[in-house]
Amino acid sequence: MSFSVMEKTPASCKSWGTTPCPNFFLVGAAKSGTSSLYHYLSGHPQIFMSPIKEPHYFCHNELPTRFTGPGDEGFNFHITRDLQSYQDLFSDATGYPVVGEASVYYLTFPETANRIREVRPDARIVMVLRNPVDRAYSAYLHTRRDGREDLDFSAALAAESQRRQQGYQPLWWYRQAGFYAASVQHYLSVFGAQHVQIFLYEDLQQTDRVMQKILHFLGASTQVKLDTRTRYNTSGRVKSRFWYNFFDHPNGVKELLKPLFPVTVREHLGQKAKAMTLQKESIPMPLRKQLRTEYQEDIINLQDVIGRDLSHWMEL
């Protein structure tokens, strides 16, 4: 099944004038490989992805006017809160049959589905779901990686409720963001199963196969060879803060080297170099057992919702 913004435009999009209306949304989950999918899809000549990866326009009214967690300033800056600013993200998308964006908290706030449908009832929805225990720890390692989290994981879980009340962005909702079943069910109810494609994080081990399925689902050419070498936004314990910051932040050395390499090569080398400064780390077993118990009912419900066996998510 394919679609095109250049063919039949929903009435709710006609007020956009000549600016294409997005027809594809990568809705999460956070820390489940969405950054990589966003970059891979951006490399397809028939697909336009918004230059800001996570505008979160369709859930902005459920978010505070300002997030207060350490380092949340960047997230505050990129949230798109008014329609004109959101439309401007797609001003260069004319002629692309697939126009999309990737806001990972659209899954965290399921009512987003209703708002998307009001604008684009024929939208295609893609989501990637990760074992919620591993997802929670990956989010924790992410904030640790960036020098924002100063608590151990047990203390961070204990502080989560208070942090939510204080206005920390959902990246800090290590536990809460892993309850998927109700959100996934709502998206399926709003858009219908034929408009929603769901993957598991472990499916991404066969990246090219997943990309072929997504391209077919979106109606984009499957003959295009996408560059899937790079893994983006990986988490882990920082082995060297100096070298991680060197590869993560702009600096004079990198500026001097820029002319020597094409953009795609620079991105690949940069992400690979950053990954080399990180060390994989496993969640402490007592906390794994605790979270597995907390998520068990939701995982069982999710199995029924998506029709896939998730018993391996409940293994230690």
N, C-alpha and C positions, 0 to 999 in steps of 0.2 A: 504494500500500500504506500503510495507516495503523495506528496502534496507540494504546493508551490505558492509562495506569497505573490507570485506574478499572475496567478490564475484567479480563483475566487477568493476575495477578501471578505472576512466576516464584517457585518454591519458595525460592530463595536470598534473595529479598527479603521473604518473609513474616515473618522475624525482626525486621524493622524496625517492626513494629506498624502504627500508623496513619500513620507518616511515609512519604510517597511515595518511591519508589526511582528515581533518575535513569534515564531511558531514552534519553538523547541525549548524545553527547559530541563536542565540537569539539576535536580532538586536535592541532591545529597546521597548518602549521609556524609557529614563532615569526617575527615580523616579516613576516608574509604577509597581513595584513588581518584577523586573528582578533579583535582588539579591536573593530573596526567591526562585524563580524558579531555578536559577543556583544551589543553595545548595540542593534543593529537588532532582533535576535530578542527581546531583553528587552522591547521595546515591543509585542509581539504579545499580545493578551489571552488566548490559549490556551497560551502558552509561559511557563514559569517557569525563569529562569536563576539559578544560585546567586549570592547577593549578593557573595561573594568570587569574582572571575572565575576565578582560577587556583588552586584548592585543592591540586591535584597529589596527591590522596590515593592514587590507585592506582599511583603510582610512588614514593611517599615512602620505601619501604624500599630503593630504589636510590640515594637521596640521602643525603649526609652529615648528621649531626645538626645541623650548622651550616655555612652557606656563609660564606666568608671574604673574598670580593671586596669592593672598595670599594663601599659602598652596597647590599650584599646583605642588609642588616638587614631591609629591608622585605619582601624575598622570604621570609626566614626566618620573619617574623611571620605571613605569610599561608598558609604550608604547613599543611595539615591532616593530622596524623599519627595520629589515633585515630578509630575508627569512630563513636563518639558525637558528636564534634565535626563529623564529616562529615555525619552524619545531621541534625544541628541546622541545617545550611545549607538543608535542604529542609523544615523544619518548617512553613513557610507555603505549601507547594506543593500542599496538598490541593485537589482539584478541577481542577487543570490537567492536560490530556491529555498535554502534552509537558513533561518536566522534564529540564533539562540543565545542563551546566557546560562550561567551556572552559579546559582545561589544556594549554598548548602543548608541554610536554615529554613528554606521553604519546606523541608521535611519536618523540622522541629516544630513549626507552626502550621499544622495541617489545614487550617482555614484558608491558607494561601491558595489552595487548590480552587476554592470558590472564586477568588478574585482573578486568578489567571483565566478561569473559564468565562468570566464576564467579558473579558477582552478578547480571548482567543479560545472559543469552545472546541476547535479542532486541533488544539495544541498536542504535540507529542511530549510525553514525560519520560525521562530516564532517571533511574535511581540505582545506586550501588549500596548494598547493605553489608556491613561488616560485623563479625562476632562482637556483640556489644561490650564484652569484657575487654577484648583486645582494642576495640575502638576507644574505650574510656582511657586505657593506659597510654595509647598513642597520643590522644589529645593532651594528656598530662605531660608526656615527654616533649610534646610540641612547645608548651608554654615554658617548660624547663629549658629546652633547647634555646629559646629566644631570651633567656635570662629574666623571665617575668614571674615564674613560679618559684617561691622559696620554701614551700612546705613539702614534706614527704607525702607520698601518695595517700596514705591512711589519713593524715591530717587534712589533706586537700579535699578528700571525700567528705570528711566531717564538716568542713567549712563551706561546702557547696551551697547549702540552703541559704546561709547568711549572705554569701557572695551574690547569689541570684537576687536577693532582696536589695542588696547594695547597688545593683545595676551592672554587674560584670556581664560581658557578652557571652553568648551560648558556647563559645569554645571552652569556657571554664566549667560548663555544666557536664562534667565528666560522666557522671552516672545518668542524669536525666536524659541526655541526648541519645541514649542507647535503647530507649523504649520505642520500638518502631511500629508495632502491629496496628495500633489504632490509626496512625498517620497513613500507613500504606493502604489500609482498608479504605480510608476516606478518599484518597486519590483515585483508587480503583472505582469507587462509587461515583465520584464526580465525573471522571473522564471515560470510564469503561476500560476493560482489560485490553481492548484492541489499540488503545492510545497510550498505554503505559508499559514500559519495558523495564524489567527488574533483573539486576545481576547481583551475585554475591561477590564479595571482595576476592575470594579465592578463584573465581572465574577469571580474574585479571591475570592469572598466571599464564593464560593463553590469550595474551593481549590482542594479537592480530585477529583471532577468531571472534573475540568480543567486538572489536572495531567493525568487522564485516557485518555482524548482526546489527549493530547500531546504525551503520550506513544504510543497510537495507530497510530498516525500520523508518529511517528518516526520508527515504526516497532519494538519497544521494548515490552517486556512482560508486560501486564497490570495486571498480577497476583501478581506482587511484591508490597508489602505494603510499601509505602514511608512515611518517617517521616516528616509530614507537620505541626508540632506543632509550630515551631518557625517562627516568622516574622523577617526578616533581614533588617537592614539599615533603620529603621523607622525615620521619621523626627518629629520635634516638638520644642516647646520652652523649653529650659533647665531650670528646676526648681532649680537644685543644680549643679553648675559647678564642685564642688569638687567631688561629687558622680558620675557625668557623666564621668569625667576624670578617676576616680578610676576604673570604670567598662570598660572603653574604651581602656585604656592603660595598658601595662604590669607593674606589680609591685610585690614586694616581697610576699605579702599576697596571691595573686593569684597563684604565683609559688609554694607556700607551699601547697595549696589546690589541685593543679593539679593531684597528684597521687591518690586522693580520688575519682575522678569522671572520667568516660569514656569521650572521646572527644565529643560525641554527647550530653551528659548531660551537659558538660561544656559550649558548644555553646548555648544550649537552655537556661540555667540559665543566662549566660552572656548577651544574647540579651534581655531576659526578664527583667533583672535588669537594663540594660541601658534604656529600654523603660519606666520603672517606674520613671526614672529621668526626663522624658520629659512630657510636657503637650500639648495636642492638642490645636491648635489655628486656628481660622477662619480668612480668608482674609477680610480686611475691605471692607464693602459693596461698597463704591464709586469705589474702585479699581476693585472689582469683576465686577461691571457694565461696567467699562471701558474696561477691558480685554474681557468680553463676547462680547461686540460690535466689538472689533478688530478681534476676532476669528470666528465670526458668519459665514462669507462667507466660510471660510475654513472648518468649521464643516459641513455646508450644502453640500459642495463638497465631503467631506469624507463619508457622509452617502451614496452617490451614488456609491462611489468607493468600499465600503465594504458591502453594502446592509444591513445596520442595522440602526434602528431608533436612532438618537442621539439628539432628541429634549430635553431630560432631561439635556443634557450638556448646554443648553441655558437658563435653568431656574435659577432664583436667589436663 
